[in-house]
Amino acid sequence: MKQNCAIPSDTPPLRHTSKHRLAGLQGPDVLILGGGVNGVATLRDLALNGVSCVLIDPHDFCQGASSASSRMAHGGLRYLEGREFRLVAESARERNRLIAHAGHLVKPLEIVVPLEHLLGGFARAVLRFLGFARLSGPLSLAALEGALRLYEAFGRREHPLPNHKTVLRRAHFPKGLRPQTRAVAAYFDGQITQPEGLMFEMLGEAMGQGPQIAALNHVNWHKDGDAIVVTDRFDRTQYRITPKVIVNATGAWIDDVNVKLGGQTQYLRGVKGAHLVLDHAALHQRMAGRAFYFDDGTGRMIITLPVGENILVGTTEVETKDAEDRGISETEIAYLLRAIDGLFTDIAVDRSHIVSMTTGIRPLRDGGGSATSAARDHALEEDRFSGCAAPVLSLVGGKWTTFRAFGEEAADRVLKHLGRRREVSTAQRTYPGAAPFARDAMTTSKDITTRLIARYGALAQEVAPLCTGQGSAPLAGAPSYCRGEIIWAIRARAACCIEDLVLRRTQLSLGHGLQRETLYDLAEILAQETGRDPKDLALEITAVLEDPRLMGTRAQLQENVA
């Protein structure tokens, strides 16, 4: 018999608050379409500057490419070869700021680069750097040394990371590297341990600025004259809003959304990227908390890094024109497995180690060349569409590391349209979870307190009251999570569906893999908290069990054996 989850709370749920505010915001200054990291960063910046703003998303917050990143805050070392100096400088600065101001979720990460060439490929790298070649050659120590010196110079202005080191003696190499390895370099970037958590902190901070801010996921919308009609997916409640400025931050859907707004644009080049999540104790131990950035054998670089008890391996680059494409092909899986299996000669990796996978479409700027060489910089495009009174700003491109700067750029353009001046900067602003707090004041058990602080930082104080008594009961099949945490994710972070909880509010798809009994617990709590029909939630459970992104290939292999 399950324990009752009906735990009282004095704070109304986020969706309830947003719907109440939407009903009173018929004419907000700004409508943001898209709840990914760029849209939420823009919302946060505008909210802090007193602008009335509504953000909506037809899916969930932090879906799409925002939930399928490499979990790195990095300056973009490989972008130097393509002469994207502005992007690298901005990325290095923003990486350092994240480590300084969101240290509970963003940590320095040592990255090890095994090298099989001391000089080979250097000439071609120089030619590409000078603009005379489109393809790079194999990575050499000479080219990497030069790039790292420039890379570190870009990141030296604010909160600099340690300088790189180079090792030439094989006795000092990490054990098991291929015999062809002639040198090993190690440098530092940043790792975002919970990207979704950081984004929800920004969303919560924006909502905390007052009743002029609303954010609602799982809605449909359509244009009706100068108004946007928003319909809640679950209770079919409608809201009619007429914004002064529209921000299109829908990522892979940007061009499609502009069509709905009455325009025709071709800003995007969709490039899908997949990552594998591995449960492999020997590989995890060998990596010893470090990432490895290595040649896949063809001159293309692969990144693999520890994520909790798991290993993340990525990424692929597959062009697609379908913004809804979330499939991961057997070719992509085989490619990544082959690459990671070749990193250490004495550690084998196969399909049985895959507990989950991620995939997302990078909304790169349209242009020529290969997907690998495509520009990674972001651009802010402005349009006036026939039949749409509000100007439309499209946030094209961008990546996790530069979200704050991109949101600031978009907010500055919005403020200019509104005839207002910036009052608050986010450049040196501490994220909510990094604020000081009194751990001793928390009334949860020692184990739960430790877990909550690791996941939420200072926000653990908000979660803790729900994680005592009945709320302290562990989830079936996932004892490192308690039921109160799930209730908080639903109330404070607007989780509405099973997938919302598994992929974007928790890390249940990591560890040893997602368990069937855990899904039943999640469905029960969702039904009690949201009033959703258990039959609909049962269909969602079936969809999750059939989704290799969530269940990995290990579950398929086990079913085949059974």
C-alpha positions in Angstrom: 0.0 0.0 0.0 1.5 3.3 -1.1 1.8 6.2 1.3 -0.4 9.2 0.7 1.4 12.0 -1.0 -1.1 14.8 -0.2 1.4 16.9 1.6 0.1 20.5 2.3 1.9 23.6 1.0 1.4 27.3 1.6 2.9 28.1 -1.8 0.6 27.8 -4.8 2.1 25.6 -7.7 4.0 27.4 -10.4 1.5 26.6 -13.1 -1.4 27.8 -11.0 0.4 31.1 -10.3 1.3 31.5 -14.0 -2.3 30.9 -15.2 -3.6 33.3 -12.6 -1.1 36.0 -13.8 -1.9 35.2 -17.5 -5.5 35.9 -17.0 -4.6 39.5 -15.9 -1.8 40.2 -18.4 -3.7 40.9 -21.7 -1.1 43.4 -22.8 2.3 42.3 -21.6 5.3 44.1 -22.9 6.9 40.9 -24.2 5.9 37.4 -25.3 8.7 34.9 -25.4 8.0 31.8 -27.4 10.2 28.9 -26.3 11.2 27.7 -22.8 14.7 26.6 -23.6 17.8 28.1 -22.0 17.9 31.1 -24.3 14.3 32.0 -23.8 14.5 31.5 -20.0 17.7 33.6 -19.9 15.9 36.4 -21.7 12.9 36.1 -19.4 15.1 36.4 -16.3 16.9 39.5 -17.7 13.7 41.3 -18.6 12.0 40.4 -15.3 14.9 41.7 -13.3 14.6 45.0 -15.3 10.9 45.4 -14.5 9.5 44.4 -17.9 6.1 42.6 -18.0 6.8 39.3 -19.8 5.1 36.0 -20.6 6.9 32.9 -21.7 5.1 29.9 -23.2 6.2 26.6 -24.6 4.1 23.9 -26.4 6.3 21.3 -24.9 8.1 21.4 -21.5 10.6 23.9 -20.2 14.2 22.9 -21.1 13.1 20.4 -23.8 14.8 20.1 -27.2 18.5 20.9 -27.5 18.6 22.5 -24.0 18.1 19.1 -22.4 20.5 17.2 -24.6 23.8 19.1 -24.1 27.3 17.8 -23.3 26.8 19.3 -19.8 29.8 21.5 -20.3 30.5 25.1 -19.8 33.3 25.6 -22.3 35.0 28.3 -24.2 34.9 26.4 -27.5 38.5 25.4 -28.0 37.8 23.8 -31.4 36.1 27.0 -32.6 39.5 28.7 -32.7 40.5 26.8 -35.9 37.4 28.3 -37.6 38.5 31.8 -36.4 35.3 32.3 -34.3 37.3 34.5 -31.9 34.4 36.6 -30.7 32.5 33.4 -29.7 35.5 31.9 -27.9 36.2 35.1 -26.0 32.5 35.4 -24.9 32.3 31.7 -24.1 35.4 31.7 -22.0 34.2 34.8 -20.0 30.8 33.3 -19.5 32.2 29.9 -18.5 34.3 31.6 -15.8 31.3 33.6 -14.6 29.2 30.4 -14.3 31.9 28.7 -12.2 32.1 31.8 -10.0 28.4 32.6 -9.6 26.8 29.1 -9.9 29.4 27.0 -8.2 26.9 24.6 -6.7 26.1 23.3 -10.2 29.1 24.4 -12.4 32.5 23.0 -11.5 36.0 23.2 -13.0 36.7 20.1 -15.2 40.1 18.8 -16.2 40.1 17.6 -19.8 42.7 15.1 -21.0 43.7 15.1 -24.7 45.7 12.1 -25.9 47.8 13.0 -29.0 49.2 10.7 -31.6 51.0 13.4 -33.6 53.6 16.0 -32.5 53.6 17.9 -35.8 51.3 16.0 -38.2 48.3 17.9 -39.3 49.8 21.2 -38.0 50.1 22.7 -41.5 46.5 22.0 -42.4 45.3 23.4 -39.1 47.2 26.6 -39.9 45.7 26.8 -43.4 42.2 26.4 -42.0 43.0 29.0 -39.4 44.1 31.4 -42.1 40.9 30.6 -44.2 42.7 28.6 -47.0 41.3 25.2 -46.1 37.8 24.0 -45.1 38.8 20.7 -43.4 41.2 20.3 -40.5 43.7 17.5 -40.2 44.6 15.3 -37.3 45.2 17.1 -34.0 48.9 17.6 -33.2 50.7 18.7 -30.1 52.1 21.8 -31.9 48.6 22.9 -33.0 47.0 22.2 -29.6 49.8 24.0 -27.7 49.2 27.2 -29.8 45.5 26.9 -29.5 45.5 26.4 -25.7 47.8 29.5 -25.2 45.3 31.6 -27.1 42.3 29.9 -25.4 43.6 30.5 -22.0 44.4 34.2 -22.8 40.7 34.7 -23.7 39.7 33.3 -20.3 42.2 35.2 -18.1 40.2 38.3 -17.4 37.7 37.1 -14.9 38.1 34.1 -12.5 40.8 32.3 -14.6 41.2 28.6 -14.5 44.5 26.8 -14.1 46.9 26.7 -17.1 47.3 23.6 -19.2 50.0 21.0 -18.8 51.7 18.7 -21.4 53.2 15.3 -20.7 55.6 13.6 -23.1 56.8 10.6 -21.0 54.6 7.6 -21.5 55.2 6.5 -17.9 53.1 9.5 -16.8 50.2 8.9 -19.3 46.9 7.7 -18.0 46.9 3.9 -18.0 45.7 2.0 -21.1 46.0 4.7 -23.8 46.8 3.4 -27.3 50.4 2.6 -28.0 50.4 5.3 -30.8 49.9 8.0 -28.1 53.0 10.3 -28.1 51.8 13.1 -25.8 49.1 14.0 -23.4 47.8 17.5 -22.8 45.4 18.5 -20.0 43.5 21.8 -19.7 40.5 23.1 -17.8 36.9 24.0 -18.8 33.7 23.8 -16.8 31.1 21.1 -16.2 27.4 21.9 -15.6 26.4 19.0 -13.3 22.6 19.7 -13.7 21.9 22.0 -16.7 18.1 21.7 -16.2 18.4 22.6 -12.6 20.3 25.8 -13.4 17.6 26.8 -15.9 14.8 26.2 -13.4 16.6 28.5 -11.0 16.5 31.3 -13.6 12.9 30.6 -14.2 12.1 30.7 -10.5 14.1 33.9 -10.1 12.1 35.5 -12.9 8.8 34.5 -11.5 9.8 35.9 -8.1 10.0 39.4 -9.6 6.2 39.9 -9.3 2.8 39.4 -10.9 3.9 40.9 -14.3 5.8 37.7 -15.1 4.2 34.4 -16.2 5.7 31.2 -17.6 3.5 28.3 -18.8 4.6 25.0 -20.4 2.4 22.4 -22.2 0.3 25.0 -24.1 -0.9 25.4 -27.6 -1.0 28.8 -29.3 -2.2 30.5 -32.5 -2.2 34.0 -33.9 -5.5 35.8 -34.1 -4.9 39.3 -35.6 -2.5 41.1 -33.4 -3.2 38.8 -30.5 -1.8 35.4 -29.5 -4.4 33.0 -28.1 -2.9 30.5 -25.6 -4.7 27.3 -24.7 -3.7 25.1 -21.8 -3.1 21.5 -23.0 -4.8 19.9 -20.0 -7.8 22.0 -19.0 -8.3 23.8 -22.3 -8.4 27.3 -20.6 -7.7 30.1 -23.1 -5.8 33.3 -22.6 -5.7 36.1 -25.2 -2.6 38.4 -25.0 -1.4 41.2 -27.2 2.4 41.8 -26.7 4.4 44.8 -27.8 7.4 42.6 -28.8 7.6 38.9 -29.6 10.8 37.0 -28.9 11.1 33.7 -30.9 13.5 31.5 -28.8 12.1 28.2 -30.1 15.4 26.7 -31.2 14.9 24.2 -34.0 11.4 25.4 -34.5 12.3 29.1 -35.2 11.5 29.1 -38.9 8.3 27.1 -38.4 7.2 29.5 -35.7 7.9 32.5 -37.9 5.5 31.0 -40.5 2.8 30.8 -37.8 3.5 34.5 -37.0 3.0 35.4 -40.7 6.5 35.5 -42.1 9.0 33.4 -44.1 12.5 32.9 -42.8 15.4 30.5 -43.4 17.6 31.2 -40.4 18.3 27.6 -39.3 20.4 24.6 -40.1 19.3 21.8 -37.9 22.1 19.5 -36.8 21.1 16.7 -34.5 23.5 15.5 -31.8 23.3 12.3 -29.7 25.1 11.3 -26.5 25.3 7.9 -24.8 25.0 7.5 -21.0 27.1 4.6 -19.8 27.0 2.6 -16.6 30.6 1.3 -16.5 32.5 1.2 -13.2 35.9 0.3 -14.7 35.7 3.2 -17.2 34.5 5.6 -14.6 37.3 4.7 -12.2 40.0 5.0 -15.0 38.7 8.5 -15.9 39.2 9.6 -12.2 36.9 12.6 -12.5 38.5 13.9 -15.7 37.0 14.3 -19.2 38.8 12.8 -22.2 38.8 14.6 -25.6 40.1 12.3 -28.2 40.4 11.5 -31.9 37.8 8.9 -33.1 40.4 7.6 -35.5 39.2 9.7 -38.5 40.3 13.1 -37.3 37.0 13.9 -35.6 37.1 14.7 -31.9 34.9 12.9 -29.2 34.3 14.1 -25.7 33.6 11.8 -22.8 33.1 12.9 -19.2 31.9 11.7 -15.9 28.3 12.5 -14.9 27.8 11.4 -11.4 28.4 7.6 -11.4 28.0 7.5 -15.2 30.0 8.4 -18.3 28.6 10.6 -21.0 29.9 10.1 -24.6 29.2 12.4 -27.5 28.5 13.7 -29.9 27.2 12.9 -33.4 26.3 15.5 -36.1 23.4 14.6 -38.4 21.6 17.2 -40.4 17.8 17.2 -40.2 15.0 19.4 -41.4 12.5 17.9 -39.0 12.3 19.9 -35.7 10.5 17.0 -34.0 13.2 14.4 -34.9 14.2 12.8 -31.6 15.4 9.4 -33.0 18.9 8.0 -32.4 20.0 5.8 -35.3 21.8 2.6 -35.0 24.6 4.2 -37.0 25.0 6.9 -34.3 25.0 4.4 -31.5 27.6 2.2 -33.2 29.8 5.2 -34.0 29.9 6.4 -30.4 30.4 2.9 -29.0 33.3 2.3 -31.4 34.9 5.5 -30.5 34.7 5.1 -26.7 35.7 1.4 -27.0 38.9 2.5 -28.6 39.9 5.0 -25.9 41.6 2.5 -23.5 43.1 -0.7 -24.9 42.2 -2.7 -21.7 38.6 -1.5 -21.2 35.9 -2.8 -23.4 32.6 -0.9 -23.9 29.5 -2.3 -25.6 25.7 -1.9 -25.8 25.1 -3.5 -22.4 26.6 -0.5 -20.8 24.1 2.0 -22.3 21.5 3.0 -19.6 20.1 6.0 -21.5 20.7 8.4 -24.4 20.1 12.0 -25.2 19.4 13.7 -28.5 18.7 17.3 -29.5 18.8 19.5 -32.6 21.3 22.3 -32.5 19.7 25.4 -34.1 22.8 26.5 -36.0 22.8 29.5 -38.3 22.2 28.5 -41.9 25.3 28.3 -44.1 27.5 26.2 -46.3 30.1 23.6 -45.5 29.9 20.5 -43.4 27.9 20.2 -40.2 31.1 19.9 -38.2 32.6 23.2 -39.6 29.3 25.1 -39.4 29.5 28.4 -37.4 28.5 28.0 -33.7 28.0 31.7 -33.0 24.6 33.1 -32.2 22.7 35.9 -34.0 19.7 38.1 -33.1 17.5 38.6 -36.1 14.6 41.1 -36.3 11.6 41.0 -38.6 8.3 42.8 -39.2 5.8 40.3 -40.6 2.6 41.2 -42.4 -0.4 41.1 -40.2 1.8 41.1 -37.0 2.0 44.5 -35.3 4.7 43.4 -32.9 8.3 43.2 -34.1 9.7 39.6 -33.9 13.2 38.9 -32.6 14.6 35.5 -33.5 17.3 34.1 -31.3 19.3 32.0 -33.8 22.0 29.6 -32.6 23.6 29.9 -29.2 24.8 27.3 -26.8 24.6 26.5 -23.1 27.7 28.4 -22.1 26.7 31.7 -23.6 23.0 31.7 -22.7 23.3 34.6 -20.2 25.1 36.9 -22.7 22.6 36.0 -25.5 19.7 36.6 -23.2 21.2 40.0 -22.2 21.7 40.9 -25.9 18.0 40.0 -26.6 16.8 41.9 -23.6 18.8 45.0 -24.6 17.1 45.0 -28.0 13.7 44.6 -26.3 14.4 47.5 -23.9 15.3 49.6 -26.9 12.0 48.9 -28.6 10.2 49.7 -25.3 12.1 52.9 -24.9 13.5 51.8 -21.5 16.9 51.7 -20.0 18.7 48.7 -18.3 18.6 48.9 -14.5 20.0 45.5 -13.5 22.8 43.5 -15.0 23.1 39.7 -14.6 26.8 39.6 -15.4 28.0 39.4 -11.8 24.7 38.1 -10.3 24.8 35.0 -8.1 22.4 32.3 -9.0 19.8 31.4 -6.4 21.2 28.0 -5.5 24.6 29.5 -4.9 23.5 31.9 -2.1 24.7 31.3 1.4 22.3 29.3 3.7 22.2 27.6 7.0 22.5 23.8 6.5 21.9 23.2 10.3 18.4 24.7 10.0 17.2 21.9 7.7 15.0 19.4 9.5 15.4 16.5 7.1 17.5 13.4 7.9 21.3 13.6 7.4 21.2 11.5 4.2 18.3 13.4 2.6 19.9 16.8 3.6 23.2 15.8 1.9 21.4 14.8 -1.3 19.2 17.9 -1.4 22.1 20.2 -1.0 24.1 18.4 -3.8 21.2 18.8 -6.2 19.8 22.2 -5.3 22.3 24.1 -3.3 20.6 26.8 -1.2 17.2 25.9 -2.7 17.4 22.7 -0.7 15.8 24.8 2.1 12.7 25.0 -0.1 12.6 21.3 -0.9 13.3 20.1 2.6 9.9 20.8 4.2 8.3 18.3 1.7 10.9 15.7 2.5 10.0 14.9 6.1 7.4 12.4 7.4 5.5 10.8 4.5 7.5 12.8 2.0 10.8 11.2 3.1 9.7 7.8 1.8 12.0 6.7 -1.1 10.8 6.2 -4.6 10.3 2.5 -5.6 13.4 1.5 -7.6 15.2 4.8 -6.9 16.0 5.1 -3.2 18.2 8.1 -3.7 15.1 10.2 -4.4 12.3 10.7 -1.9 8.6 11.3 -2.7 8.8 14.9 -1.4 11.3 15.8 -4.0 8.9 14.7 -6.8 6.1 16.7 -5.2 8.4 19.8 -5.2 9.3 19.2 -8.8 5.6 19.2 -9.7 4.6 22.2 -7.6 7.7 24.5 -7.9 9.0 23.4 -11.3 5.8 22.7 -13.2 6.4 19.1 -14.1 3.2 17.8 -15.7 4.2 14.5 -17.4 6.3 11.4 -16.6 8.9 12.5 -19.1 9.1 15.9 -17.5 10.1 14.3 -14.2 12.5 11.6 -15.6 14.4 13.8 -18.1 14.2 17.4 -16.8 13.5 17.5 -13.0 15.5 14.5 -11.8 18.4 12.3 -13.0 16.4 9.1 -12.7 17.6 8.0 -16.2 21.2 8.0 -14.9 22.8 5.7 -12.4 22.0 2.0 -13.1 19.0 3.0 -15.3 15.4 3.8 -15.0 13.2 1.1 -13.3 9.6 0.2 -14.2 8.4 0.4 -10.6 9.8 4.0 -10.4 7.5 5.0 -13.2 4.4 3.7 -11.3 5.4 5.8 -8.3 5.8 8.9 -10.4 2.4 8.4 -12.1 0.7 8.0 -8.7 2.2 11.2 -7.4 1.4 13.1 -10.6 -2.2 11.9 -10.4 -2.6 13.1 -6.8 -0.8 16.4 -7.3 -2.3 17.4 -10.7 -5.6 15.5 -10.9 -4.5 14.0 -14.3 -6.3 10.9 -15.4 -4.4 7.7 -14.4 -5.2 6.2 -17.8 -3.4 9.0 -19.6 -0.4 8.5 -17.3 -0.4 4.8 -18.0 0.0 5.6 -21.7 2.9 7.8 -20.8 4.5 4.9 -18.8 4.2 2.7 -21.9 5.8 5.4 -24.1 8.7 5.8 -21.7 9.3 2.0 -21.5 9.5 1.9 -25.3 11.8 4.9 -25.6 15.5 3.9 -25.9 16.5 7.5 -24.9 15.1 6.8 -21.5 15.6 3.1 -21.1 18.9 2.7 -23.1 19.9 -0.5 -24.9 20.6 -2.4 -21.7 16.9 -2.8 -21.0 16.3 -4.1 -24.5 19.1 -6.6 -24.2 17.7 -7.9 -20.9 14.2 -8.2 -22.4 15.7 -10.2 -25.3 17.5 -12.6 -22.9 14.3 -13.0 -20.9 
